[in-house]
Amino acid sequence: MSTSSTSSKSERPARNVDTRLFVAWAVSVIATGGSLYFSEIKGYLPCDLCWYQRIFMYPLTILLGIAYFKDDVGITKYVLPLSFVGGGISLYHVTIQRIFSATGNAVACGKVPCYTDYLNWFGFITIPLLALIAFIIIIVMLWGIGKTPKSS
């Protein structure tokens, strides 16, 4: 009886790590799918900052998928920097979108202005904000995961 309680305690951190890796991977898949839906199906042209965000999100889908299926928590040292940089670009994009859409000043970062607001749910949820939320969720799910002991 005591061995089953001991084994269930050692399996709990491993299950927690698996769940966190899965959630991070699922969020990256949804974010990648969403960006492809908006550009390829809805026909929204991404601005340059959107492309940079994609550059940091798309590899996360592959890396986190491999890490989840191989139970590789060491991937966090490669994935977290991508998430922080992508999240920083998203934060910058949200700031530009909010400031310049409110003031009416035109800032173009390519063919499509960075303040273009294709999507505006509830008056504040935009595509760059969705990307920022995705990067934040991935960071939160992976923070400290490499230090979590896995069951042997």
DSSP file with accessible surface (Angstrom, degrees, kcal/mol):
  #  RESIDUE AA STRUCTURE BP1 BP2  ACC     N-H-->O    O-->H-N    N-H-->O    O-->H-N    TCO  KAPPA ALPHA  PHI   PSI    X-CA   Y-CA   Z-CA
    1    1 A M     >        0   0  197      0, 0.0     4,-1.4     0, 0.0     5,-0.1   0.000 360.0 360.0 360.0 -40.4    0.0    0.0    0.0
    2    2 A S  H  >  +     0   0   85      1,-0.2     4,-1.9     2,-0.2     5,-0.1   0.818 360.0  57.5 -69.7 -29.0    2.8    2.4    0.8
    3    3 A T  H  > S+     0   0  107      2,-0.2     4,-2.6     1,-0.2    -1,-0.2   0.867 104.1  51.8 -70.1 -32.9    4.5    1.6   -2.5
    4    4 A S  H  > S+     0   0   69      2,-0.2     4,-2.1     1,-0.2    -1,-0.2   0.892 110.5  47.5 -70.8 -36.4    1.4    2.7   -4.5
    5    5 A S  H  X S+     0   0   52     -4,-1.4     4,-1.7     2,-0.2    -2,-0.2   0.877 113.1  49.8 -70.1 -33.7    1.3    6.0   -2.7
    6    6 A T  H  X S+     0   0   91     -4,-1.9     4,-1.9     2,-0.2    -2,-0.2   0.928 112.3  46.8 -67.8 -42.9    5.0    6.5   -3.3
    7    7 A S  H  X S+     0   0   49     -4,-2.6     4,-1.8     1,-0.2    -2,-0.2   0.874 110.3  52.7 -69.0 -34.6    4.7    5.7   -7.0
    8    8 A S  H  X S+     0   0   44     -4,-2.1     4,-1.3     1,-0.2    -1,-0.2   0.879 108.8  50.7 -69.4 -32.5    1.6    8.0   -7.4
    9    9 A K  H  < S+     0   0  141     -4,-1.7    -2,-0.2     1,-0.2    -1,-0.2   0.894 112.0  46.7 -69.0 -37.5    3.6   10.9   -5.8
   10   10 A S  H  X S+     0   0   57     -4,-1.9     4,-0.7     1,-0.2    -2,-0.2   0.790 112.0  51.0 -75.9 -25.2    6.5   10.3   -8.2
   11   11 A E  H  X S+     0   0   89     -4,-1.8     4,-2.6    -5,-0.2     5,-0.2   0.766  95.0  73.1 -79.2 -25.8    4.2   10.1  -11.2
   12   12 A R  H  X S+     0   0  149     -4,-1.3     4,-2.4     1,-0.2     5,-0.2   0.933  97.1  45.8 -59.1 -47.2    2.4   13.4  -10.3
   13   13 A P  H  > S+     0   0   41      0, 0.0     4,-2.5     0, 0.0    -1,-0.2   0.918 113.5  50.9 -62.8 -38.1    5.3   15.6  -11.4
   14   14 A A  H  X S+     0   0   10     -4,-0.7     4,-2.5     2,-0.2    -2,-0.2   0.916 111.3  47.2 -64.2 -42.4    5.8   13.7  -14.6
   15   15 A R  H  X S+     0   0  135     -4,-2.6     4,-2.4     2,-0.2    -1,-0.2   0.896 111.4  52.0 -65.0 -38.7    2.1   14.0  -15.4
   16   16 A N  H  X S+     0   0   79     -4,-2.4     4,-2.4    -5,-0.2    -2,-0.2   0.918 110.5  47.9 -63.1 -42.5    2.3   17.7  -14.6
   17   17 A V  H  X S+     0   0    0     -4,-2.5     4,-2.7     2,-0.2     5,-0.2   0.928 111.4  50.4 -64.8 -44.6    5.2   18.1  -17.0
   18   18 A D  H  X S+     0   0   44     -4,-2.5     4,-2.4     1,-0.2    -2,-0.2   0.915 111.6  48.3 -60.4 -41.5    3.5   16.2  -19.7
   19   19 A T  H  X S+     0   0   77     -4,-2.4     4,-2.8     2,-0.2     5,-0.2   0.924 112.0  48.6 -65.4 -43.9    0.3   18.3  -19.3
   20   20 A R  H  X S+     0   0   45     -4,-2.4     4,-2.3     2,-0.2    -2,-0.2   0.915 112.7  47.6 -65.7 -40.8    2.3   21.6  -19.4
   21   21 A L  H  X S+     0   0    0     -4,-2.7     4,-2.4     2,-0.2    -1,-0.2   0.917 113.1  49.5 -63.8 -42.1    4.3   20.4  -22.5
   22   22 A F  H  X S+     0   0   87     -4,-2.4     4,-3.2    -5,-0.2    -2,-0.2   0.924 110.7  48.7 -63.9 -45.1    1.0   19.4  -24.2
   23   23 A V  H  X S+     0   0   48     -4,-2.8     4,-2.7     2,-0.2     5,-0.2   0.933 112.1  49.2 -62.0 -43.6   -0.7   22.7  -23.4
   24   24 A A  H  X S+     0   0    0     -4,-2.3     4,-2.1    -5,-0.2    -1,-0.2   0.929 114.1  45.8 -61.3 -43.9    2.3   24.7  -24.7
   25   25 A W  H  X S+     0   0   58     -4,-2.4     4,-2.5     2,-0.2    -2,-0.2   0.935 112.1  50.7 -64.9 -45.1    2.3   22.6  -27.9
   26   26 A A  H  X S+     0   0   26     -4,-3.2     4,-2.7     1,-0.2    -2,-0.2   0.905 109.6  50.9 -60.8 -41.1   -1.5   22.9  -28.4
   27   27 A V  H  X S+     0   0   24     -4,-2.7     4,-2.8     1,-0.2    -1,-0.2   0.924 110.5  49.0 -63.4 -41.5   -1.3   26.7  -28.0
   28   28 A S  H  X S+     0   0    0     -4,-2.1     4,-2.5    -5,-0.2    33,-0.2   0.898 111.5  49.7 -66.7 -36.8    1.4   26.9  -30.6
   29   29 A V  H  X S+     0   0   61     -4,-2.5     4,-3.0     2,-0.2     5,-0.2   0.929 112.8  46.5 -65.5 -44.6   -0.6   24.7  -33.0
   30   30 A I  H  X S+     0   0  124     -4,-2.7     4,-2.8     2,-0.2    -2,-0.2   0.922 113.8  48.5 -63.9 -42.9   -3.7   26.9  -32.5
   31   31 A A  H  X S+     0   0   26     -4,-2.8     4,-2.4     2,-0.2    -2,-0.2   0.925 114.3  45.8 -64.5 -43.0   -1.7   30.1  -33.0
   32   32 A T  H  X S+     0   0   18     -4,-2.5     4,-2.3    -5,-0.2     5,-0.2   0.940 114.9  47.2 -64.9 -46.2   -0.1   28.7  -36.1
   33   33 A G  H  X S+     0   0   39     -4,-3.0     4,-2.5     1,-0.2    -2,-0.2   0.902 111.8  51.4 -61.9 -40.2   -3.4   27.5  -37.5
   34   34 A G  H  X S+     0   0   26     -4,-2.8     4,-2.7    -5,-0.2    -1,-0.2   0.916 109.5  48.7 -63.8 -43.1   -5.0   30.8  -36.6
   35   35 A S  H  X S+     0   0   20     -4,-2.4     4,-2.0     1,-0.2     5,-0.2   0.912 113.2  47.5 -66.0 -38.9   -2.4   32.8  -38.4
   36   36 A L  H  X>S+     0   0   74     -4,-2.3     4,-3.0     2,-0.2     5,-0.7   0.892 111.4  51.6 -67.8 -37.7   -2.6   30.6  -41.5
   37   37 A Y  I  X>S+     0   0  105     -4,-2.5     5,-2.5    -5,-0.2     4,-1.6   0.945 110.7  47.7 -61.9 -48.3   -6.5   30.8  -41.4
   38   38 A F  I  <5S+     0   0   28     -4,-2.7     6,-2.7     3,-0.2    -1,-0.2   0.882 122.8  33.2 -63.9 -37.1   -6.4   34.6  -41.3
   39   39 A S  I  <5S+     0   0   15     -4,-2.0    -2,-0.2     4,-0.2    -3,-0.2   0.917 127.9  32.5 -87.5 -42.6   -3.9   35.0  -44.1
   40   40 A E  I  <5S+     0   0  140     -4,-3.0    -3,-0.2    -5,-0.2    -2,-0.2   0.815 132.0  24.8 -88.2 -32.4   -4.7   32.1  -46.4
   41   41 A I  I  <<S+     0   0  124     -4,-1.6    -3,-0.2    -5,-0.7    -4,-0.1   0.864 130.5  36.2 -99.2 -49.2   -8.5   31.7  -46.0
   42   42 A K  S   <S-     0   0  103     -5,-2.5    -3,-0.2     2,-0.1    -4,-0.2   0.698 100.8-130.3 -78.8 -19.7   -9.7   35.1  -44.9
   43   43 A G        +     0   0   50     -6,-0.4     2,-0.4     1,-0.2    -4,-0.2   0.647  46.8 159.3  81.2  17.5   -7.1   36.9  -47.1
   44   44 A Y        -     0   0   55     -6,-2.7    -1,-0.2    -7,-0.2    -2,-0.1  -0.587  37.8-134.5 -74.5 126.4   -5.7   39.2  -44.5
   45   45 A L        -     0   0  111     -2,-0.4     2,-0.2    66,-0.0    -1,-0.1  -0.704  19.7-132.7 -81.6 123.1   -2.3   40.4  -45.5
   46   46 A P        -     0   0   25      0, 0.0    66,-0.2     0, 0.0    65,-0.1  -0.514  14.4-132.0 -76.7 142.8    0.2   40.3  -42.6
   47   47 A C     >  -     0   0    5     -2,-0.2     4,-1.9    66,-0.1     5,-0.1  -0.282  35.3 -93.1 -78.8 176.1    2.4   43.2  -41.9
   48   48 A D  H  > S+     0   0   66     64,-0.5     4,-2.2     1,-0.2     5,-0.2   0.892 126.7  52.8 -61.4 -40.5    6.1   42.8  -41.3
   49   49 A L  H  > S+     0   0   19      1,-0.2     4,-2.2     2,-0.2    -1,-0.2   0.880 106.4  54.1 -64.6 -34.5    5.8   42.6  -37.6
   50   50 A C  H  > S+     0   0   22      2,-0.2     4,-2.2     1,-0.2    -1,-0.2   0.905 107.2  51.4 -63.1 -40.0    3.2   39.8  -38.1
   51   51 A W  H  X S+     0   0  116     -4,-1.9     4,-2.3     1,-0.2    -2,-0.2   0.913 108.5  50.7 -63.6 -41.1    5.8   37.9  -40.2
   52   52 A Y  H  X S+     0   0  123     -4,-2.2     4,-1.3     1,-0.2    -1,-0.2   0.901 109.3  51.0 -63.9 -39.4    8.4   38.3  -37.5
   53   53 A Q  H  X S+     0   0   10     -4,-2.2     4,-1.7     1,-0.2     3,-0.3   0.906 110.0  50.2 -62.8 -40.4    5.9   36.9  -34.9
   54   54 A R  H  X S+     0   0   22     -4,-2.2     4,-2.7     1,-0.2    -2,-0.2   0.884 102.7  60.6 -63.4 -39.4    5.2   34.0  -37.2
   55   55 A I  H  < S+     0   0  100     -4,-2.3    -1,-0.2     1,-0.2    -2,-0.2   0.861 112.8  38.3 -57.4 -33.8    9.0   33.4  -37.6
   56   56 A F  H  < S+     0   0   46     -4,-1.3     4,-0.4    -3,-0.3    -1,-0.2   0.737 119.6  46.0 -90.1 -22.6    9.1   32.8  -33.8
   57   57 A M  H >X S+     0   0    9     -4,-1.7     4,-1.1    -5,-0.1     3,-0.7   0.899 101.6  61.2 -86.4 -43.9    5.8   30.9  -33.4
   58   58 A Y  H >X S+     0   0   61     -4,-2.7     4,-1.0     1,-0.3     3,-0.7   0.894 102.7  49.9 -57.3 -44.7    5.9   28.4  -36.3
   59   59 A P  H 3> S+     0   0   46      0, 0.0     4,-3.1     0, 0.0     5,-0.3   0.838 101.5  65.4 -63.9 -26.6    9.1   26.5  -35.1
   60   60 A L  H <> S+     0   0    0     -3,-0.7     4,-2.8    -4,-0.4     5,-0.4   0.867  95.5  58.0 -61.6 -35.0    7.5   26.2  -31.7
   61   61 A T  H <X S+     0   0   29     -4,-1.1     4,-1.5    -3,-0.7    -1,-0.2   0.937 113.6  37.1 -60.0 -45.5    4.8   24.0  -33.2
   62   62 A I  H  X S+     0   0  110     -4,-1.0     4,-2.5     2,-0.2     5,-0.2   0.951 119.6  46.4 -72.6 -49.6    7.4   21.5  -34.4
   63   63 A L  H  X S+     0   0   54     -4,-3.1     4,-2.5     1,-0.2    -2,-0.2   0.920 115.9  44.3 -62.4 -44.9    9.8   21.8  -31.5
   64   64 A L  H  X S+     0   0    0     -4,-2.8     4,-2.6    -5,-0.3    -1,-0.2   0.856 111.6  54.4 -70.7 -32.8    7.1   21.5  -28.8
   65   65 A G  H  X S+     0   0    8     -4,-1.5     4,-2.2    -5,-0.4     5,-0.2   0.944 111.9  43.6 -63.6 -46.5    5.4   18.6  -30.7
   66   66 A I  H  X S+     0   0   91     -4,-2.5     4,-1.9     1,-0.2    -2,-0.2   0.933 114.4  50.7 -62.9 -44.9    8.6   16.6  -30.8
   67   67 A A  H  X>S+     0   0    1     -4,-2.5     5,-2.4    -5,-0.2     4,-0.6   0.904 110.7  49.2 -61.5 -41.1    9.4   17.5  -27.1
   68   68 A Y  H ><5S+     0   0   65     -4,-2.6     3,-0.9     1,-0.2    -1,-0.2   0.947 114.0  43.7 -64.9 -47.9    5.9   16.4  -26.0
   69   69 A F  H 3<5S+     0   0  144     -4,-2.2    -1,-0.2     1,-0.2    -2,-0.2   0.756 121.1  40.8 -72.8 -21.4    6.0   13.0  -27.9
   70   70 A K  H 3<5S-     0   0  159     -4,-1.9    -1,-0.2    -5,-0.2    -2,-0.2   0.361 105.7-124.7-102.8   2.6    9.6   12.3  -26.7
   71   71 A D  T <<5 +     0   0   82     -3,-0.9     2,-0.9    -4,-0.6    -3,-0.2   0.896  52.2 161.6  53.6  45.4    9.1   13.6  -23.2
   72   72 A D    > < +     0   0   73     -5,-2.4     3,-0.9    -6,-0.2    -1,-0.2  -0.796  18.8 170.6-102.1  97.2   12.1   16.0  -23.7
   73   73 A V  G >   +     0   0   25     -2,-0.9     3,-1.4     1,-0.2     4,-0.2   0.653  69.3  78.9 -80.5 -11.5   11.9   18.7  -21.1
   74   74 A G  G >  S+     0   0   26      1,-0.3     3,-1.1     2,-0.1     4,-0.3   0.637  72.7  81.6 -68.7 -12.7   15.4   19.9  -22.1
   75   75 A I  G X> S+     0   0   17     -3,-0.9     4,-2.2     1,-0.2     3,-1.9   0.730  70.3  81.0 -65.2 -20.1   13.7   21.6  -25.1
   76   76 A T  H <> S+     0   0   15     -3,-1.4     4,-2.6     1,-0.3    -1,-0.2   0.833  81.5  62.3 -60.2 -32.2   12.8   24.6  -22.8
   77   77 A K  H <4 S+     0   0  139     -3,-1.1    -1,-0.3     1,-0.2    -2,-0.2   0.727 114.4  35.1 -67.7 -17.4   16.3   26.1  -23.1
   78   78 A Y  H <> S+     0   0  144     -3,-1.9     4,-0.8    -4,-0.3    -2,-0.2   0.746 120.8  46.2 -98.9 -33.0   15.7   26.4  -26.9
   79   79 A V  H  X S+     0   0    0     -4,-2.2     4,-2.4     2,-0.2     5,-0.2   0.859 102.9  60.7 -82.9 -38.8   11.9   27.2  -26.8
   80   80 A L  H  X S+     0   0   25     -4,-2.6     4,-2.8    -5,-0.2     5,-0.2   0.919 103.2  50.4 -60.5 -43.2   11.8   29.9  -24.1
   81   81 A P  H  > S+     0   0   69      0, 0.0     4,-2.4     0, 0.0     5,-0.3   0.930 111.3  49.6 -61.4 -39.5   14.2   32.3  -25.9
   82   82 A L  H  X S+     0   0   44     -4,-0.8     4,-2.6     1,-0.2     5,-0.2   0.916 112.6  48.2 -60.8 -41.2   12.0   32.0  -29.1
   83   83 A S  H  X S+     0   0    0     -4,-2.4     4,-2.6     2,-0.2    -1,-0.2   0.895 111.4  48.9 -68.8 -40.2    8.9   32.6  -27.0
   84   84 A F  H  X S+     0   0  103     -4,-2.8     4,-2.3     2,-0.2    -2,-0.2   0.927 114.6  44.2 -66.2 -43.7   10.4   35.7  -25.2
   85   85 A V  H  X S+     0   0   70     -4,-2.4     4,-2.4    -5,-0.2    -2,-0.2   0.945 115.9  47.2 -67.2 -46.0   11.6   37.3  -28.4
   86   86 A G  H  X S+     0   0    0     -4,-2.6     4,-2.4    -5,-0.3    -2,-0.2   0.911 112.9  49.8 -60.8 -40.4    8.3   36.5  -30.2
   87   87 A G  H  X S+     0   0    9     -4,-2.6     4,-2.7    -5,-0.2    -1,-0.2   0.881 108.7  52.8 -65.8 -36.9    6.3   37.8  -27.2
   88   88 A G  H  X S+     0   0   40     -4,-2.3     4,-2.4     2,-0.2    -2,-0.2   0.912 109.6  48.0 -64.4 -41.5    8.4   41.0  -27.2
   89   89 A I  H  X S+     0   0   33     -4,-2.4     4,-2.6     2,-0.2    -2,-0.2   0.921 112.3  50.0 -64.2 -41.5    7.7   41.6  -30.9
   90   90 A S  H  X S+     0   0    0     -4,-2.4     4,-2.9     2,-0.2    -2,-0.2   0.911 109.9  50.2 -62.9 -42.9    4.0   41.0  -30.2
   91   91 A L  H  X S+     0   0   98     -4,-2.7     4,-2.3     2,-0.2    -1,-0.2   0.922 111.7  48.3 -61.6 -43.7    4.0   43.4  -27.3
   92   92 A Y  H  X S+     0   0  138     -4,-2.4     4,-2.6     2,-0.2    -2,-0.2   0.923 112.3  49.6 -61.1 -42.7    5.7   46.0  -29.5
   93   93 A H  H  X S+     0   0    2     -4,-2.6     4,-2.9     2,-0.2    -2,-0.2   0.915 109.9  49.8 -65.4 -43.1    3.1   45.4  -32.2
   94   94 A V  H  X S+     0   0   21     -4,-2.9     4,-2.8     2,-0.2     5,-0.2   0.918 111.3  50.7 -61.1 -41.7    0.2   45.7  -29.8
   95   95 A T  H  X S+     0   0   60     -4,-2.3     4,-2.8    -5,-0.2     5,-0.3   0.940 111.9  45.9 -62.5 -47.4    1.7   49.0  -28.6
   96   96 A I  H  X S+     0   0   10     -4,-2.6     4,-2.6     1,-0.2     5,-0.5   0.935 114.1  49.7 -59.8 -45.1    2.0   50.3  -32.1
   97   97 A Q  H  X S+     0   0    3     -4,-2.9     4,-1.4     1,-0.2    -2,-0.2   0.906 115.5  42.0 -63.6 -41.9   -1.5   49.2  -32.9
   98   98 A R  H  X S+     0   0   85     -4,-2.8     4,-1.2    -5,-0.2    -1,-0.2   0.919 119.5  42.3 -72.4 -43.7   -3.0   50.8  -29.9
   99   99 A I  H  X S+     0   0   89     -4,-2.8     4,-2.0    -5,-0.2     6,-0.2   0.959 120.9  38.5 -70.5 -49.4   -1.1   54.1  -29.9
  100  100 A F  H  X S+     0   0   53     -4,-2.6     4,-1.6    -5,-0.3     5,-0.3   0.797 114.1  52.9 -79.3 -26.3   -1.2   54.8  -33.7
  101  101 A S  H  < S+     0   0   51     -4,-1.4    -1,-0.2    -5,-0.5    -2,-0.2   0.842 113.0  46.9 -73.8 -28.1   -4.8   53.6  -34.2
  102  102 A A  H  < S+     0   0   85     -4,-1.2    -2,-0.2    -5,-0.2    -1,-0.2   0.871 120.0  36.9 -77.7 -37.0   -5.9   55.9  -31.4
  103  103 A T  H  < S-     0   0   78     -4,-2.0    -2,-0.2     2,-0.1    -3,-0.2   0.674 100.2-129.7 -90.0 -18.5   -3.9   58.9  -32.6
  104  104 A G     <  +     0   0   62     -4,-1.6     2,-0.3     1,-0.3    -3,-0.1   0.507  56.1 145.8  82.6   3.4   -4.4   58.4  -36.3
  105  105 A N        -     0   0   96     -5,-0.3     2,-0.5    -6,-0.2    -1,-0.3  -0.592  48.1-126.9 -74.8 134.3   -0.7   58.7  -37.1
  106  106 A A        +     0   0   78     -2,-0.3     2,-0.4    -3,-0.1    -1,-0.1  -0.706  31.3 173.7 -88.6 125.9    0.3   56.4  -40.0
  107  107 A V        -     0   0   45     -2,-0.5     7,-0.8   -11,-0.0     8,-0.6  -0.997   9.9-167.2-128.7 123.6    3.2   54.1  -39.4
  108  108 A A  B     +A  113   0A  73     -2,-0.4     3,-0.1     5,-0.2    -2,-0.0  -0.939  18.4 178.8-114.4 133.6    4.0   51.6  -42.1
  109  109 A a  S    S-     0   0   37      3,-0.6     2,-0.3    -2,-0.5   -61,-0.1   0.085  75.5 -33.1-114.4  18.7    6.4   48.7  -41.6
  110  110 A G  S    S-     0   0   36    -63,-0.1   -63,-0.1   -62,-0.1     4,-0.1  -0.981 105.9 -33.8 162.0-154.3    5.9   47.3  -45.1
  111  111 A K  S    S+     0   0  212     -2,-0.3   -64,-0.1   -65,-0.1    -1,-0.1   0.848 130.4  49.5 -63.4 -34.4    3.1   47.1  -47.7
  112  112 A V  S    S-     0   0   16    -66,-0.2    -3,-0.6    -3,-0.1   -64,-0.5  -0.922  96.1-117.3-107.9 128.4    0.5   46.7  -44.9
  113  113 A P  B >   -A  108   0A  36      0, 0.0     3,-1.6     0, 0.0    -5,-0.2  -0.345  17.7-129.3 -62.8 144.1    0.7   49.3  -42.0
  114  114 A a  T 3  S+     0   0    1     -7,-0.8   -17,-0.1     1,-0.3    -6,-0.1   0.670 106.6  60.0 -68.9 -17.3    1.4   47.7  -38.6
  115  115 A Y  T 3  S+     0   0   68     -8,-0.6    -1,-0.3   -19,-0.1    -7,-0.1   0.451  73.2 130.0 -90.5   1.2   -1.6   49.4  -37.1
  116  116 A T    <   -     0   0   41     -3,-1.6     2,-0.7     1,-0.1     3,-0.2  -0.330  47.0-154.7 -57.4 132.3   -4.0   47.7  -39.5
  117  117 A D        +     0   0   55      1,-0.2    -1,-0.1     9,-0.1     3,-0.1  -0.752  28.9 159.6-117.9  80.4   -6.8   46.2  -37.4
  118  118 A Y  S    S+     0   0   85     -2,-0.7     2,-0.4     1,-0.2    -1,-0.2   0.838  73.4  35.3 -67.2 -34.3   -8.3   43.3  -39.3
  119  119 A L        +     0   0   13     -3,-0.2     8,-0.3     2,-0.0    -1,-0.2  -0.980  58.1 166.6-126.6 131.6   -9.8   41.8  -36.2
  120  120 A N    >   -     0   0   72     -2,-0.4     3,-0.8     6,-0.1     2,-0.3  -0.582  11.6-177.8-147.7  79.7  -11.2   43.7  -33.2
  121  121 A W  B >> S-B  125   0B 128      4,-2.2     4,-2.7     1,-0.2     3,-1.9  -0.638  75.7  -5.2 -81.1 134.9  -13.2   41.4  -30.9
  122  122 A F  T 34 S-     0   0  174     -2,-0.3    -1,-0.2     1,-0.3     0, 0.0   0.696 122.5 -72.8  57.2  18.3  -14.8   43.1  -27.9
  123  123 A G  T <4 S+     0   0   50     -3,-0.8    -1,-0.3     2,-0.2    -2,-0.1   0.455 131.5  45.0  82.4  -1.1  -13.1   46.4  -28.9
  124  124 A F  T <4 S+     0   0  115     -3,-1.9     2,-0.8     1,-0.1    -2,-0.2   0.504  76.3  99.4-147.4 -14.5   -9.6   45.3  -27.8
  125  125 A I  B  <  +B  121   0B  28     -4,-2.7    -4,-2.2     4,-0.1     2,-0.2  -0.729  48.3 165.2 -88.0 111.6   -8.7   41.7  -29.0
  126  126 A T     >  -     0   0    0     -2,-0.8     4,-2.4    -6,-0.2     5,-0.2  -0.695  51.6 -98.4-117.0 172.2   -6.6   42.0  -32.1
  127  127 A I  H  > S+     0   0   39     -8,-0.3     4,-2.3    -2,-0.2     5,-0.2   0.930 123.4  49.3 -61.1 -46.0   -4.4   39.5  -34.0
  128  128 A P  H  > S+     0   0    3      0, 0.0     4,-2.5     0, 0.0    -1,-0.2   0.889 110.3  52.2 -62.2 -33.5   -1.2   40.8  -32.4
  129  129 A L  H  > S+     0   0   32      2,-0.2     4,-2.7     1,-0.2    -2,-0.2   0.910 107.7  51.5 -67.7 -38.6   -2.8   40.6  -28.9
  130  130 A L  H  X S+     0   0   58     -4,-2.4     4,-2.3     2,-0.2    -1,-0.2   0.912 110.5  49.2 -62.3 -40.3   -3.8   37.0  -29.6
  131  131 A A  H  X S+     0   0   21     -4,-2.3     4,-2.6     2,-0.2    -2,-0.2   0.924 110.5  50.5 -64.4 -42.4   -0.2   36.2  -30.6
  132  132 A L  H  X S+     0   0   22     -4,-2.5     4,-2.6     1,-0.2    -2,-0.2   0.931 109.9  49.8 -61.0 -44.2    1.1   37.9  -27.4
  133  133 A I  H  X S+     0   0   73     -4,-2.7     4,-2.6     1,-0.2    -1,-0.2   0.915 110.2  51.4 -61.5 -41.6   -1.4   35.8  -25.3
  134  134 A A  H  X S+     0   0    9     -4,-2.3     4,-2.4     1,-0.2    -2,-0.2   0.939 110.8  47.3 -62.0 -45.9   -0.1   32.7  -27.0
  135  135 A F  H  X S+     0   0    1     -4,-2.6     4,-2.5     1,-0.2    -1,-0.2   0.912 112.2  50.6 -62.8 -40.1    3.5   33.5  -26.3
  136  136 A I  H  X S+     0   0   84     -4,-2.6     4,-2.8     2,-0.2     5,-0.2   0.928 109.9  49.3 -64.5 -43.8    2.7   34.3  -22.7
  137  137 A I  H  X S+     0   0   64     -4,-2.6     4,-2.7     1,-0.2     5,-0.2   0.931 111.6  49.5 -61.7 -43.2    0.8   31.0  -22.2
  138  138 A I  H  X S+     0   0    0     -4,-2.4     4,-2.0    -5,-0.2    -2,-0.2   0.937 111.9  48.4 -62.0 -44.0    3.7   29.1  -23.7
  139  139 A I  H  X S+     0   0   25     -4,-2.5     4,-1.8     1,-0.2    -2,-0.2   0.940 112.8  47.9 -61.8 -45.1    6.2   30.9  -21.5
  140  140 A V  H  < S+     0   0   85     -4,-2.8    -1,-0.2     1,-0.2    -2,-0.2   0.914 112.2  49.3 -63.9 -41.1    4.1   30.2  -18.4
  141  141 A M  H  < S+     0   0   47     -4,-2.7    -1,-0.2    -5,-0.2    -2,-0.2   0.851 119.2  37.6 -67.0 -32.6    3.6   26.5  -19.3
  142  142 A L  H >< S+     0   0    0     -4,-2.0     3,-2.0    -5,-0.2     4,-0.5   0.614  83.4 117.9 -97.2 -12.4    7.4   26.0  -19.8
  143  143 A W  T 3< S-     0   0  159     -4,-1.8    -4,-0.0     1,-0.3    -3,-0.0  -0.366  95.2  -5.4 -61.6 121.1    8.8   28.2  -17.1
  144  144 A G  T >> S+     0   0   29     -2,-0.2     3,-0.9     1,-0.1     4,-0.5   0.485  95.4 123.9  76.9   4.1   10.8   26.0  -14.7
  145  145 A I  G X4  +     0   0    0     -3,-2.0     3,-0.9     1,-0.2    -2,-0.1   0.853  68.4  58.0 -67.7 -32.7    9.7   22.8  -16.5
  146  146 A G  G 34 S+     0   0   41     -4,-0.5    -1,-0.2     1,-0.2   -73,-0.1   0.739 106.0  50.7 -69.0 -19.1   13.3   21.7  -17.1
  147  147 A K  G <4 S+     0   0  186     -3,-0.9    -1,-0.2     2,-0.1    -2,-0.2   0.532  85.5 104.3 -94.1  -7.7   13.9   21.8  -13.3
  148  148 A T  S << S-     0   0   30     -3,-0.9     2,-0.2    -4,-0.5   -75,-0.1  -0.625  79.2-119.2 -76.3 126.3   10.9   19.7  -12.5
  149  149 A P        -     0   0   98      0, 0.0     2,-0.3     0, 0.0  -132,-0.1  -0.460  24.9-146.6 -69.5 131.0   12.0   16.2  -11.6
  150  150 A K        -     0   0   68     -2,-0.2     2,-0.1     1,-0.1  -139,-0.1  -0.659  27.9 -98.0 -90.4 154.4   10.6   13.5  -14.0
  151  151 A S              0   0   52     -2,-0.3    -1,-0.1  -140,-0.1  -140,-0.1  -0.429 360.0 360.0 -71.2 146.3    9.8   10.1  -12.6
  152  152 A S              0   0  166     -2,-0.1    -1,-0.1    -3,-0.0  -142,-0.0  -0.381 360.0 360.0 -93.9 360.0   12.5    7.5  -13.2
